[in-house]
C-alpha cells in the first residue's frame, strides 16, 4: 500500500526559488535563522496549496504548479529577503 501524505506544495516552490535566488548573492546572510525567517515570511504571503496524495504523485503535481506560481513565489521570496535583510534577528 502506498503511503499517503499531506503536503503544502508551496513550501517546495519557495525552497527551490530561494535556493536559486541566493545562489550567487554574497551580500545576503544565509545563516539558518535568516533562511528560516525568509521562508516563513514568503510562505505567509503566498496561498497554501495542500494536497493529500500518493507519494509519487506529489512530484508531478509540483511540476504542474510550478508555471502557475513561479512569478508570485519569486516576488514573495524577493520581498522576504529584503525585509529579513533589513531586520536581522541573529547574533
PyMOL commands that set and color helices and strands:
alter all, ss='L'
color gray80, all
select helices_A, chain A and resi 9-22+32-45+55-86
alter helices_A, ss='H'
color red, helices_A
select strands_A, chain A and resi 4-8+50-54
alter strands_A, ss='S'
color yellow, strands_A
deselect
rebuild
show_as cartoon
